[in-house]
Amino acid sequence: MSSLAPQRREPGELFGPRFTLFADMLAVGLAATVASVPLITAPTAFAASCAVLRRSIREDRPVTMGEYVGEFRAPGLRRVLLAGVAVFAAVTLVVLDLALAGAGLPGARPMSWALIAVAVAGLVVALRAAADPEVARGWRPALNRAATRSAADPMGCALIVTAAGLCVAFVWMLPLLALLLPGPLAFAITAVELRSEPAHDGGDDAGVGSGG
């Protein structure tokens, strides 16, 4: 990828392009938090973060808020609502199952661990689907592709679990970081996805983005 190649700092430039990417990552995280205020829009807000950061990495250029808004609106209201409802239904189901498993029923402990394992696997697939470049066209095919990638790339799954765990730890230590962490998490997942993709010119990505 072009962004991974050595880059020289321009005369008078204090931080260089890496700092620009870091600042964009935090700005995108804050934008995703604001876009997630209705809660039901959270999956689409996170997917939009992955999309703009992917394009920024591939094309080696700054992110704009107009670009983020465009990615957020790309799926259309119906897909935004369906994604939000599906995510919250899944979370509610897992929480209820864990509550039932912890109610002192026989076999509750192994059932709880099994539910946690299923929840973690579902989270990994959902996060990888959010980073899919075609997720705006539909979450179901994106989830299918994410499940296939997850089965073929257990190391990537481990990296995503680690990134999500670190985000939880950061929020536990300093809750205010929750406002910015969607950006670093989206960046981490996008980096995991890009490591297995062939590098190509940014112009192709630009054409795809403008078409969406």
Backbone as ProteinMPNN parsed JSONL, in Angstrom:
{"seq_chain_A": "MSSLAPQRREPGELFGPRFTLFADMLAVGLAATVASVPLITAPTAFAASCAVLRRSIREDRPVTMGEYVGEFRAPGLRRVLLAGVAVFAAVTLVVLDLALAGAGLPGARPMSWALIAVAVAGLVVALRAAADPEVARGWRPALNRAATRSAADPMGCALIVTAAGLCVAFVWMLPLLALLLPGPLAFAITAVELRSEPAHDGGDDAGVGSGG", "coords_chain_A": {"N_chain_A": [[0.845, -1.189, 0.0], [0.419, 2.257, -0.669], [0.515, 4.036, 1.465], [2.086, 2.829, 3.318], [4.628, 3.053, 2.49], [7.927, 4.545, 2.836], [7.891, 7.959, 3.759], [8.784, 11.29, 3.113], [9.249, 14.136, 5.171], [7.95, 17.32, 4.582], [9.664, 20.473, 4.137], [9.563, 22.476, 7.015], [7.361, 21.183, 8.006], [5.816, 19.902, 10.849], [4.88, 17.455, 11.963], [4.388, 15.508, 9.983], [2.943, 13.136, 7.555], [1.955, 10.925, 8.941], [0.984, 11.837, 11.389], [-1.147, 13.313, 10.49], [-2.883, 11.307, 9.581], [-3.401, 10.097, 12.04], [-4.745, 12.174, 13.373], [-6.971, 12.388, 11.681], [-8.113, 9.911, 12.153], [-8.976, 10.143, 14.831], [-10.777, 12.266, 14.528], [-12.663, 11.104, 12.832], [-13.569, 9.138, 14.546], [-14.887, 10.709, 16.484], [-16.869, 11.828, 14.86], [-18.284, 9.511, 14.211], [-19.267, 8.836, 16.722], [-21.025, 10.981, 17.214], [-22.815, 10.569, 15.09], [-23.899, 8.238, 15.978], [-25.622, 8.795, 18.002], [-28.493, 8.469, 17.91], [-28.483, 5.76, 18.416], [-29.644, 3.536, 16.951], [-28.475, 4.033, 14.577], [-25.852, 3.354, 14.876], [-24.407, 1.014, 13.767], [-24.192, 1.697, 11.004], [-22.867, 4.14, 11.195], [-20.389, 3.329, 12.176], [-19.536, 1.681, 10.086], [-19.287, 3.594, 8.074], [-17.109, 4.983, 9.082], [-15.059, 3.077, 8.777], [-15.037, 2.943, 5.989], [-14.213, 5.522, 5.088], [-11.708, 5.698, 6.284], [-10.418, 3.558, 5.121], [-10.253, 4.446, 2.458], [-8.68, 6.695, 2.861], [-6.268, 5.549, 3.701], [-5.584, 3.966, 1.469], [-5.456, 5.841, -0.616], [-3.838, 7.7, 0.424], [-4.46, 10.281, 1.547], [-6.022, 13.117, 3.222], [-8.973, 12.804, 5.339], [-12.282, 13.971, 4.791], [-15.085, 15.653, 6.284], [-17.328, 15.862, 4.713], [-17.022, 13.674, 3.062], [-17.314, 11.631, 4.918], [-19.992, 12.009, 5.711], [-21.222, 11.463, 3.282], [-20.626, 8.712, 2.978], [-22.017, 7.747, 5.175], [-24.643, 8.249, 4.489], [-24.949, 6.716, 2.253], [-26.028, 3.976, 2.299], [-28.794, 4.308, 2.501], [-31.946, 5.065, 4.128], [-33.566, 2.854, 4.852], [-31.842, 0.577, 4.946], [-30.103, 1.47, 6.905], [-31.772, 1.552, 9.18], [-32.594, -1.147, 9.327], [-30.137, -2.448, 9.795], [-29.46, -1.382, 12.299], [-31.611, -2.283, 13.91], [-31.258, -5.075, 13.708], [-28.753, -5.445, 14.923], [-29.218, -4.542, 17.578], [-31.211, -6.33, 18.319], [-29.769, -8.738, 18.281], [-27.88, -8.231, 20.305], [-29.595, -7.934, 22.513], [-30.691, -10.494, 22.626], [-28.431, -12.06, 23.27], [-27.769, -10.986, 25.789], [-30.086, -11.623, 27.276], [-29.986, -14.429, 27.125], [-27.599, -14.922, 28.502], [-28.371, -13.986, 31.007], [-30.354, -15.836, 31.665], [-28.786, -18.151, 31.666], [-27.236, -17.644, 33.858], [-28.907, -17.977, 35.968], [-28.848, -19.985, 37.81], [-29.449, -22.43, 36.7], [-29.108, -25.935, 35.772], [-25.959, -26.811, 34.37], [-25.242, -24.226, 33.821], [-22.782, -22.816, 33.86], [-21.013, -23.906, 31.749], [-22.745, -23.31, 29.629], [-22.843, -20.525, 29.73], [-20.184, -19.849, 29.041], [-20.143, -20.888, 26.468], [-22.03, -19.231, 25.223], [-20.734, -16.776, 25.432], [-18.529, -17.253, 23.795], [-19.824, -17.565, 21.318], [-20.915, -15.015, 21.088], [-18.597, -13.429, 20.908], [-17.501, -14.415, 18.532], [-19.548, -13.665, 16.774], [-19.35, -10.883, 17.053], [-16.822, -10.379, 15.93], [-17.244, -11.145, 13.246], [-19.236, -9.304, 12.572], [-17.862, -6.86, 12.854], [-15.894, -7.148, 10.898], [-17.538, -7.262, 8.7], [-18.514, -4.658, 8.729], [-16.267, -3.325, 7.883], [-16.144, -4.055, 5.276], [-15.735, -3.18, 1.894], [-18.001, -3.078, 0.309], [-20.214, -2.857, 1.9], [-22.213, -0.941, 2.011], [-23.964, -1.651, 0.057], [-25.42, -3.69, 1.058], [-25.932, -5.497, 4.043], [-26.185, -8.249, 4.456], [-24.835, -9.84, 2.35], [-22.315, -8.767, 2.916], [-21.858, -9.715, 5.496], [-21.757, -12.451, 4.957], [-19.416, -12.585, 3.393], [-17.632, -11.668, 5.304], [-17.748, -13.697, 7.215], [-16.612, -15.794, 5.76], [-14.016, -14.762, 5.353], [-13.197, -14.639, 8.013], [-13.126, -17.338, 8.777], [-11.019, -18.17, 7.198], [-8.938, -16.681, 8.126], [-7.779, -16.814, 10.948], [-5.829, -15.516, 12.492], [-6.251, -12.812, 11.895], [-8.764, -12.556, 13.081], [-8.058, -12.877, 15.765], [-6.519, -10.585, 16.109], [-8.493, -8.61, 15.803], [-10.17, -9.164, 17.975], [-8.375, -8.559, 20.006], [-7.994, -5.802, 19.536], [-10.603, -4.844, 20.036], [-10.844, -5.594, 22.712], [-8.847, -3.989, 23.875], [-9.984, -1.476, 23.434], [-12.215, -1.639, 25.132], [-10.864, -1.81, 27.564], [-9.595, 0.699, 27.618], [-11.804, 2.419, 27.757], [-12.808, 1.631, 30.213], [-10.762, 2.522, 31.893], [-10.696, 5.281, 31.325], [-13.472, 6.785, 30.842], [-14.241, 8.918, 29.13], [-12.846, 8.535, 26.804], [-14.421, 7.035, 25.21], [-15.746, 8.607, 23.4], [-14.014, 8.968, 21.286], [-13.014, 6.511, 20.516], [-14.321, 4.9, 18.485], [-13.048, 5.603, 16.091], [-10.188, 4.757, 16.258], [-10.74, 1.986, 16.594], [-12.082, 1.369, 14.205], [-10.011, 1.948, 12.443], [-8.129, -0.015, 13.191], [-9.478, -2.408, 12.503], [-9.84, -2.026, 9.775], [-7.175, -1.976, 8.968], [-6.478, -4.629, 9.514], [-8.07, -5.934, 7.629], [-7.023, -4.887, 5.242], [-4.477, -5.922, 5.152], [-4.505, -8.369, 3.95], [-5.213, -7.867, 1.395], [-4.475, -7.218, -2.057], [-2.245, -4.624, -3.006], [-3.126, -1.634, -4.765], [-3.561, 0.995, -7.199], [-4.577, 4.208, -5.983], [-6.46, 5.429, -7.553], [-8.361, 3.642, -8.463], [-9.84, 3.088, -6.189], [-10.816, 5.593, -5.731], [-12.584, 5.888, -7.834], [-14.477, 3.958, -7.188], [-15.421, 4.996, -4.814], [-16.538, 7.439, -5.615], [-18.55, 6.5, -7.185], [-20.217, 5.361, -5.337]], "CA_chain_A": [[0.0, 0.0, 0.0], [1.238, 3.443, -0.801], [0.67, 4.726, 2.727], [3.062, 2.145, 4.123], [5.949, 3.333, 1.965], [8.564, 5.646, 3.542], [7.47, 9.264, 3.282], [9.641, 12.354, 3.608], [8.568, 15.296, 5.712], [8.188, 18.537, 3.837], [10.333, 21.514, 4.924], [8.67, 23.231, 7.874], [6.262, 20.341, 8.485], [6.19, 19.477, 12.19], [4.517, 16.097, 12.349], [4.413, 14.572, 8.872], [1.651, 12.574, 7.156], [1.443, 9.955, 9.91], [0.191, 12.551, 12.369], [-2.397, 13.676, 9.821], [-3.738, 10.122, 9.622], [-3.818, 9.919, 13.429], [-5.766, 13.189, 13.647], [-8.172, 11.997, 10.937], [-8.692, 8.762, 12.846], [-9.706, 10.64, 16.0], [-11.905, 13.064, 14.045], [-13.662, 10.157, 12.337], [-14.161, 8.523, 15.729], [-15.836, 11.65, 17.066], [-17.999, 11.915, 13.938], [-19.071, 8.282, 14.366], [-19.983, 8.937, 17.995], [-22.148, 11.905, 17.015], [-23.782, 9.915, 14.199], [-24.483, 7.096, 16.682], [-26.456, 9.27, 19.101], [-29.8, 7.782, 17.921], [-28.194, 4.362, 18.731], [-29.981, 2.633, 15.864], [-27.588, 4.357, 13.455], [-24.471, 3.029, 15.237], [-23.704, 0.149, 12.806], [-23.882, 2.434, 9.776], [-21.861, 5.148, 11.536], [-19.094, 2.653, 12.263], [-19.175, 1.251, 8.735], [-18.823, 4.781, 7.359], [-15.754, 5.248, 9.57], [-14.155, 2.135, 8.107], [-14.966, 3.263, 4.566], [-13.393, 6.711, 4.83], [-10.333, 5.423, 6.675], [-9.855, 2.685, 4.076], [-9.903, 5.275, 1.313], [-7.575, 7.551, 3.258], [-5.047, 4.739, 3.703], [-5.277, 3.537, 0.115], [-5.141, 6.974, -1.487], [-2.854, 8.522, 1.123], [-4.939, 11.667, 1.572], [-6.828, 13.373, 4.423], [-10.408, 12.539, 5.346], [-13.144, 15.145, 4.933], [-16.366, 15.361, 6.9], [-18.285, 15.644, 3.638], [-16.855, 12.29, 2.629], [-17.917, 10.773, 5.945], [-21.453, 12.142, 5.609], [-21.625, 10.739, 2.082], [-20.602, 7.279, 3.258], [-23.071, 7.445, 6.138], [-25.948, 8.307, 3.809], [-24.95, 5.854, 1.067], [-26.91, 2.794, 2.314], [-30.219, 4.644, 2.487], [-32.576, 5.003, 5.446], [-34.08, 1.514, 5.148], [-30.746, -0.294, 5.356], [-29.602, 1.981, 8.183], [-32.677, 1.114, 10.236], [-32.552, -2.603, 9.44], [-28.875, -2.827, 10.432], [-29.546, -1.044, 13.71], [-32.55, -3.189, 14.576], [-30.659, -6.4, 13.775], [-27.676, -5.44, 15.926], [-29.773, -4.455, 18.92], [-31.908, -7.588, 18.593], [-28.749, -9.73, 18.6], [-27.332, -7.911, 21.628], [-30.625, -8.241, 23.5], [-30.805, -11.954, 22.727], [-27.266, -12.57, 24.006], [-27.882, -10.573, 27.19], [-31.137, -12.425, 27.898], [-29.497, -15.804, 27.255], [-26.619, -14.939, 29.598], [-29.115, -13.844, 32.254], [-30.99, -17.127, 31.939], [-27.747, -19.118, 31.994], [-26.717, -17.344, 35.192], [-29.998, -18.031, 36.949], [-28.713, -21.169, 38.644], [-29.923, -23.635, 36.026], [-28.064, -26.942, 35.568], [-25.109, -26.567, 33.207], [-25.217, -22.788, 33.529], [-21.431, -22.316, 33.609], [-20.587, -24.166, 30.365], [-23.626, -22.604, 28.71], [-22.415, -19.127, 29.704], [-18.949, -19.753, 28.251], [-20.489, -21.12, 25.067], [-22.695, -18.026, 24.727], [-19.708, -15.741, 25.284], [-17.76, -17.584, 22.594], [-20.661, -17.25, 20.16], [-21.028, -13.562, 21.005], [-17.321, -12.898, 20.421], [-17.41, -14.755, 17.11], [-20.482, -12.791, 16.057], [-18.807, -9.524, 17.044], [-15.729, -10.329, 14.955], [-17.827, -11.174, 11.901], [-19.946, -8.045, 12.354], [-16.871, -5.803, 12.66], [-15.27, -7.345, 9.588], [-18.546, -6.879, 7.708], [-18.561, -3.198, 8.701], [-15.103, -2.862, 7.134], [-16.248, -4.513, 3.895], [-15.913, -2.013, 1.021], [-19.303, -3.109, -0.355], [-21.259, -3.016, 2.906], [-23.31, -0.013, 1.733], [-24.905, -2.296, -0.855], [-26.191, -4.696, 1.775], [-25.198, -6.119, 5.143], [-26.203, -9.716, 4.415], [-23.666, -10.356, 1.627], [-21.091, -8.364, 3.615], [-21.68, -10.661, 6.602], [-21.315, -13.726, 4.391], [-18.001, -12.457, 3.034], [-16.864, -11.538, 6.538], [-17.654, -15.022, 7.821], [-15.631, -16.545, 4.98], [-12.686, -14.237, 5.682], [-12.87, -14.996, 9.39], [-12.752, -18.746, 8.803], [-9.731, -18.341, 6.519], [-7.926, -15.799, 8.705], [-7.923, -16.792, 12.408], [-4.949, -14.502, 13.07], [-6.965, -11.545, 11.802], [-9.816, -12.56, 14.106], [-7.4, -12.64, 17.049], [-6.144, -9.167, 16.151], [-9.705, -7.814, 15.999], [-10.575, -9.364, 19.374], [-7.432, -7.793, 20.823], [-8.311, -4.377, 19.377], [-11.854, -4.563, 20.747], [-10.551, -5.696, 24.142], [-8.112, -2.789, 24.274], [-10.94, -0.369, 23.486], [-12.982, -1.796, 26.372], [-9.972, -1.468, 28.677], [-9.397, 2.152, 27.62], [-13.037, 3.045, 28.249], [-12.884, 1.339, 31.65], [-9.798, 3.387, 32.577], [-11.041, 6.681, 31.11], [-14.723, 6.711, 30.077], [-14.357, 9.949, 28.099], [-12.247, 8.062, 25.558], [-15.465, 6.397, 24.397], [-16.15, 9.532, 22.341], [-13.056, 8.924, 20.182], [-12.539, 5.159, 20.215], [-14.77, 4.295, 17.225], [-12.053, 5.835, 15.041], [-9.097, 3.785, 16.368], [-11.22, 0.625, 16.363], [-12.316, 1.243, 12.758], [-8.7, 1.916, 11.807], [-7.513, -1.312, 13.452], [-10.154, -3.447, 11.718], [-9.521, -1.763, 8.373], [-5.792, -2.421, 8.756], [-6.501, -6.096, 9.464], [-8.642, -6.336, 6.343], [-6.153, -4.486, 4.13], [-3.218, -6.675, 5.132], [-4.658, -9.543, 3.09], [-5.647, -7.435, 0.069], [-3.385, -6.72, -2.899], [-2.153, -3.17, -3.149], [-3.408, -1.135, -6.121], [-3.532, 2.452, -7.263], [-5.691, 4.865, -5.306], [-7.457, 5.897, -8.501], [-9.461, 2.699, -8.552], [-10.708, 3.301, -5.036], [-11.53, 6.859, -5.882], [-13.689, 5.669, -8.753], [-15.524, 3.237, -6.496], [-16.056, 5.883, -3.843], [-17.394, 8.422, -6.257], [-19.74, 5.845, -7.716], [-21.165, 5.082, -4.285]], "C_chain_A": [[0.875, 1.231, 0.0], [1.482, 4.124, 0.533], [1.697, 4.078, 3.624], [4.474, 2.396, 3.641], [6.564, 4.493, 2.738], [8.185, 6.979, 2.917], [8.363, 10.319, 3.908], [8.799, 13.511, 4.108], [8.942, 16.522, 4.901], [8.897, 19.565, 4.717], [9.322, 22.334, 5.716], [7.507, 22.428, 8.424], [6.661, 19.729, 9.819], [5.988, 17.988, 12.422], [4.577, 15.093, 11.204], [3.056, 13.93, 8.638], [1.089, 11.57, 8.147], [0.577, 10.641, 10.958], [-1.144, 12.977, 11.77], [-3.37, 12.511, 9.852], [-4.253, 9.882, 11.035], [-4.929, 10.906, 13.786], [-7.073, 12.861, 12.925], [-8.891, 10.854, 11.636], [-9.508, 9.206, 14.056], [-10.926, 11.455, 15.582], [-13.029, 12.164, 13.537], [-14.346, 9.454, 13.506], [-15.194, 9.42, 16.382], [-17.073, 11.794, 16.181], [-18.895, 10.681, 14.063], [-19.862, 8.298, 15.663], [-21.202, 9.844, 17.864], [-23.23, 11.252, 16.156], [-24.49, 8.752, 14.884], [-25.412, 7.499, 17.814], [-27.854, 8.644, 19.084], [-29.703, 6.284, 18.241], [-28.477, 3.42, 17.558], [-29.103, 2.877, 14.634], [-26.139, 3.933, 13.705], [-23.773, 2.103, 14.242], [-23.302, 0.884, 11.525], [-22.818, 3.494, 10.034], [-20.477, 4.52, 11.602], [-18.622, 2.19, 10.891], [-18.664, 2.42, 7.905], [-17.417, 5.166, 7.794], [-14.745, 4.348, 8.877], [-13.963, 2.513, 6.642], [-14.053, 4.451, 4.298], [-11.944, 6.484, 5.231], [-9.655, 4.496, 5.663], [-9.409, 3.522, 2.882], [-8.732, 6.194, 1.632], [-6.254, 6.798, 3.23], [-4.633, 4.396, 2.284], [-4.799, 4.695, -0.765], [-4.168, 7.954, -0.846], [-3.241, 9.997, 1.103], [-5.823, 11.863, 2.793], [-8.298, 13.02, 4.219], [-11.154, 13.861, 5.465], [-14.475, 14.726, 5.553], [-17.46, 15.155, 5.847], [-18.228, 14.217, 3.123], [-17.485, 11.34, 3.64], [-19.445, 10.814, 5.847], [-21.973, 11.384, 4.38], [-21.652, 9.239, 2.294], [-21.72, 6.88, 4.215], [-24.438, 7.384, 5.464], [-26.062, 7.307, 2.66], [-25.915, 4.667, 1.148], [-28.391, 3.111, 2.174], [-30.853, 4.383, 3.847], [-33.019, 3.584, 5.808], [-32.974, 0.585, 5.631], [-30.137, 0.155, 6.681], [-30.451, 1.46, 9.335], [-32.625, -0.404, 10.428], [-31.269, -3.07, 10.134], [-28.927, -2.54, 11.928], [-30.452, -1.982, 14.479], [-31.936, -4.581, 14.735], [-29.576, -6.471, 14.849], [-28.256, -5.415, 17.335], [-30.583, -5.691, 19.283], [-30.913, -8.677, 18.984], [-28.165, -9.488, 19.986], [-28.33, -8.263, 22.721], [-30.755, -9.738, 23.707], [-29.651, -12.537, 23.532], [-27.37, -12.226, 25.485], [-28.942, -11.402, 27.919], [-30.683, -13.865, 28.103], [-28.479, -15.917, 28.385], [-27.316, -14.815, 30.946], [-29.786, -15.156, 32.639], [-29.958, -18.172, 32.347], [-27.197, -18.894, 33.392], [-27.767, -17.416, 36.28], [-29.957, -19.284, 37.8], [-29.231, -22.44, 38.004], [-28.801, -24.65, 35.89], [-27.283, -26.676, 34.282], [-24.965, -25.108, 32.853], [-23.822, -22.308, 33.17], [-20.953, -22.639, 32.192], [-21.458, -23.463, 29.329], [-23.225, -21.133, 28.601], [-21.164, -18.953, 28.863], [-19.223, -19.964, 26.77], [-21.155, -19.875, 24.455], [-21.695, -16.891, 24.522], [-18.884, -15.983, 24.032], [-18.54, -17.249, 21.327], [-20.773, -15.742, 19.98], [-19.749, -12.937, 20.464], [-17.158, -13.188, 18.935], [-18.341, -13.88, 16.28], [-19.988, -11.364, 15.976], [-17.705, -9.382, 16.005], [-16.278, -10.287, 13.533], [-18.525, -9.847, 11.594], [-18.96, -6.894, 12.107], [-16.182, -5.928, 11.304], [-16.26, -6.997, 8.475], [-18.63, -5.365, 7.598], [-17.409, -2.624, 7.902], [-15.121, -3.324, 5.679], [-16.494, -3.309, 2.981], [-17.266, -1.96, 0.329], [-20.459, -3.175, 0.631], [-22.441, -2.082, 2.64], [-24.354, -0.621, 0.803], [-25.739, -3.38, -0.18], [-25.359, -5.379, 2.84], [-25.157, -7.64, 5.03], [-25.051, -10.28, 3.599], [-22.353, -9.959, 2.293], [-20.811, -9.299, 4.79], [-21.21, -12.019, 6.099], [-19.839, -13.689, 4.018], [-17.125, -12.368, 4.286], [-16.705, -12.886, 7.236], [-16.63, -15.888, 7.089], [-14.209, -16.085, 5.291], [-12.258, -14.65, 7.086], [-12.432, -16.451, 9.494], [-11.378, -18.978, 8.199], [-8.609, -17.55, 7.181], [-8.09, -15.733, 10.224], [-7.007, -15.767, 13.077], [-5.596, -13.125, 13.019], [-8.068, -11.452, 12.839], [-9.222, -12.275, 15.481], [-6.998, -11.176, 17.197], [-7.357, -8.278, 16.411], [-10.207, -7.942, 17.428], [-9.668, -8.562, 20.304], [-7.731, -6.299, 20.755], [-9.579, -4.011, 20.141], [-11.641, -4.623, 22.26], [-9.8, -4.49, 24.667], [-9.041, -1.584, 24.37], [-11.781, -0.437, 24.761], [-12.136, -1.4, 27.573], [-9.759, 0.045, 28.768], [-10.623, 2.872, 28.166], [-13.187, 2.816, 29.745], [-11.946, 2.25, 32.436], [-10.18, 4.857, 32.486], [-12.294, 6.736, 30.235], [-14.86, 7.751, 28.97], [-13.75, 9.526, 26.768], [-13.277, 7.403, 24.651], [-15.904, 7.292, 23.248], [-15.258, 9.414, 21.109], [-12.745, 7.512, 19.698], [-13.138, 4.499, 18.977], [-13.769, 4.476, 16.092], [-10.886, 4.87, 15.108], [-9.542, 2.349, 16.125], [-11.467, 0.397, 14.877], [-10.987, 1.164, 12.009], [-8.042, 0.548, 11.975], [-8.143, -2.407, 12.593], [-9.859, -3.268, 10.231], [-8.112, -2.21, 8.05], [-5.715, -3.94, 8.682], [-7.026, -6.576, 8.12], [-7.689, -6.025, 5.184], [-4.881, -5.32, 4.058], [-3.282, -7.904, 4.235], [-5.117, -9.178, 1.686], [-4.461, -6.965, -0.75], [-3.413, -5.216, -2.989], [-2.479, -2.789, -4.585], [-3.475, 0.367, -6.057], [-4.763, 3.031, -6.585], [-6.778, 5.283, -6.262], [-8.628, 4.971, -8.625], [-10.427, 2.904, -7.41], [-11.504, 4.57, -5.156], [-12.732, 6.698, -6.786], [-14.832, 4.946, -8.079], [-16.241, 4.153, -5.546], [-16.97, 6.878, -4.488], [-18.639, 7.805, -6.829], [-20.746, 5.547, -6.645], [-21.873, 6.325, -3.835]], "O_chain_A": [[1.948, 1.242, 0.602], [2.535, 4.73, 0.73], [2.146, 4.691, 4.593], [5.431, 1.999, 4.306], [5.835, 5.344, 3.248], [8.159, 7.115, 1.694], [8.666, 10.253, 5.099], [7.757, 13.827, 3.533], [10.11, 16.734, 4.574], [8.742, 19.528, 5.938], [8.342, 22.829, 5.159], [6.737, 22.943, 9.235], [7.718, 19.107, 9.925], [6.842, 17.332, 13.019], [4.803, 13.909, 11.456], [2.122, 14.141, 9.412], [-0.125, 11.372, 8.199], [-0.446, 10.097, 11.373], [-2.159, 12.999, 12.465], [-4.557, 12.701, 10.12], [-5.411, 9.505, 11.216], [-5.922, 10.54, 14.414], [-8.155, 13.034, 13.486], [-10.12, 10.827, 11.706], [-10.608, 8.702, 14.282], [-11.986, 11.354, 16.202], [-14.205, 12.432, 13.781], [-15.551, 9.202, 13.469], [-16.258, 8.954, 16.788], [-18.194, 11.873, 16.684], [-20.12, 10.793, 14.027], [-20.999, 7.827, 15.705], [-22.284, 9.512, 18.347], [-24.418, 11.367, 16.455], [-25.552, 8.321, 14.437], [-25.938, 6.636, 18.517], [-28.369, 8.309, 20.15], [-30.728, 5.608, 18.328], [-27.632, 2.593, 17.213], [-29.004, 2.02, 13.757], [-25.285, 4.129, 12.841], [-22.626, 2.375, 13.89], [-22.19, 0.706, 11.027], [-21.956, 3.725, 9.185], [-19.502, 5.11, 11.137], [-17.438, 2.297, 10.572], [-17.723, 2.269, 7.125], [-16.617, 5.623, 6.977], [-13.691, 4.811, 8.439], [-12.856, 2.416, 6.113], [-13.218, 4.405, 3.395], [-11.038, 7.017, 4.59], [-8.463, 4.635, 5.385], [-8.314, 3.326, 2.356], [-7.886, 6.446, 0.774], [-5.237, 7.335, 2.79], [-3.46, 4.52, 1.93], [-3.865, 4.549, -1.553], [-3.727, 8.913, -1.479], [-2.455, 10.853, 0.696], [-6.326, 10.888, 3.351], [-8.795, 12.948, 3.095], [-10.705, 14.77, 6.164], [-14.932, 13.598, 5.372], [-18.395, 14.382, 6.052], [-19.254, 13.623, 2.79], [-18.119, 10.356, 3.259], [-20.105, 9.776, 5.896], [-23.025, 10.748, 4.431], [-22.579, 8.56, 1.85], [-22.302, 5.803, 4.083], [-25.284, 6.566, 5.826], [-27.158, 7.077, 2.15], [-26.573, 4.366, 0.152], [-29.166, 2.247, 1.761], [-30.351, 3.573, 4.626], [-32.859, 3.161, 6.953], [-33.152, -0.121, 6.624], [-29.707, -0.672, 7.485], [-29.924, 0.986, 10.341], [-32.615, -0.888, 11.559], [-31.306, -3.978, 10.964], [-28.488, -3.36, 12.735], [-30.108, -2.427, 15.573], [-32.081, -5.201, 15.788], [-29.497, -7.447, 15.595], [-27.829, -6.186, 18.195], [-30.635, -6.062, 20.455], [-31.17, -9.452, 19.905], [-27.974, -10.43, 20.755], [-27.953, -8.831, 23.745], [-30.912, -10.201, 24.836], [-29.858, -13.406, 24.379], [-27.095, -13.067, 26.341], [-28.722, -11.834, 29.051], [-30.964, -14.461, 29.143], [-28.49, -16.89, 29.139], [-26.914, -15.454, 31.918], [-29.783, -15.54, 33.809], [-30.199, -18.977, 33.247], [-26.743, -19.835, 34.043], [-27.534, -16.959, 37.399], [-30.948, -19.613, 38.453], [-29.433, -23.437, 38.697], [-27.633, -24.261, 35.893], [-27.862, -26.358, 33.243], [-24.609, -24.77, 31.724], [-23.671, -21.48, 32.271], [-20.522, -21.729, 31.484], [-20.969, -23.066, 28.272], [-23.261, -20.557, 27.514], [-21.077, -18.024, 28.06], [-18.621, -19.31, 25.918], [-20.877, -19.514, 23.311], [-21.795, -16.134, 23.556], [-18.573, -15.049, 23.293], [-17.979, -16.711, 20.372], [-20.732, -15.244, 18.855], [-19.807, -12.015, 19.651], [-16.733, -12.324, 18.169], [-17.965, -13.409, 15.206], [-20.174, -10.696, 14.959], [-17.652, -8.387, 15.282], [-15.829, -9.486, 12.713], [-18.415, -9.328, 10.483], [-19.2, -6.049, 11.244], [-15.92, -4.924, 10.641], [-15.861, -6.493, 7.426], [-18.797, -4.834, 6.5], [-17.541, -1.556, 7.305], [-14.199, -3.013, 4.926], [-17.374, -2.496, 3.266], [-17.65, -0.911, -0.189], [-21.577, -3.514, 0.242], [-23.568, -2.408, 3.013], [-25.495, -0.162, 0.762], [-26.662, -3.923, -0.785], [-24.226, -5.792, 2.59], [-24.187, -8.259, 5.466], [-24.33, -11.139, 4.108], [-21.382, -10.714, 2.247], [-19.657, -9.639, 5.051], [-20.371, -12.665, 6.727], [-19.098, -14.634, 4.287], [-16.025, -12.918, 4.327], [-15.644, -13.18, 7.786], [-15.872, -16.628, 7.718], [-13.308, -16.905, 5.47], [-11.093, -14.972, 7.318], [-11.483, -16.768, 10.21], [-10.65, -19.873, 8.629], [-7.443, -17.731, 6.831], [-8.501, -14.696, 10.744], [-7.361, -15.207, 14.115], [-5.508, -12.356, 13.977], [-8.288, -10.388, 13.418], [-9.799, -11.528, 16.27], [-7.121, -10.598, 18.277], [-7.264, -7.302, 17.155], [-10.624, -6.953, 18.033], [-10.135, -7.959, 21.27], [-7.725, -5.609, 21.775], [-9.623, -2.983, 20.817], [-12.187, -3.806, 23.002], [-10.072, -4.014, 25.769], [-8.907, -0.763, 25.278], [-12.032, 0.587, 25.396], [-12.619, -0.737, 28.49], [-9.743, 0.608, 29.863], [-10.501, 3.819, 28.942], [-13.642, 3.703, 30.468], [-12.294, 2.702, 33.527], [-10.013, 5.604, 33.45], [-12.186, 6.735, 29.009], [-15.529, 7.495, 27.968], [-14.089, 10.082, 25.723], [-13.035, 7.232, 23.457], [-16.383, 6.796, 22.228], [-15.695, 9.725, 20.001], [-12.261, 7.337, 18.58], [-12.507, 3.589, 18.44], [-13.648, 3.609, 15.226], [-10.598, 4.208, 14.111], [-8.807, 1.57, 15.517], [-11.104, -0.65, 14.342], [-10.855, 0.401, 11.052], [-7.468, 0.009, 11.029], [-7.436, -3.236, 12.022], [-9.653, -4.246, 9.513], [-7.867, -2.763, 6.977], [-4.964, -4.482, 7.872], [-6.487, -7.519, 7.54], [-7.567, -6.819, 4.251], [-4.268, -5.411, 2.994], [-2.252, -8.424, 3.807], [-5.382, -10.062, 0.871], [-3.531, -6.373, -0.203], [-4.481, -4.605, -3.042], [-2.153, -3.525, -5.517], [-3.449, 0.95, -4.973], [-5.842, 2.439, -6.604], [-7.919, 5.478, -5.842], [-9.755, 5.407, -8.861], [-11.645, 2.903, -7.59], [-12.668, 4.652, -4.763], [-13.781, 7.295, -6.545], [-16.001, 5.242, -8.327], [-17.467, 4.136, -5.444], [-18.06, 7.147, -3.982], [-19.668, 8.468, -6.957], [-21.947, 5.473, -6.905], [-22.717, 6.265, -2.941]]}, "name": "protein", "num_of_chains": 1, "seq": "MSSLAPQRREPGELFGPRFTLFADMLAVGLAATVASVPLITAPTAFAASCAVLRRSIREDRPVTMGEYVGEFRAPGLRRVLLAGVAVFAAVTLVVLDLALAGAGLPGARPMSWALIAVAVAGLVVALRAAADPEVARGWRPALNRAATRSAADPMGCALIVTAAGLCVAFVWMLPLLALLLPGPLAFAITAVELRSEPAHDGGDDAGVGSGG"}
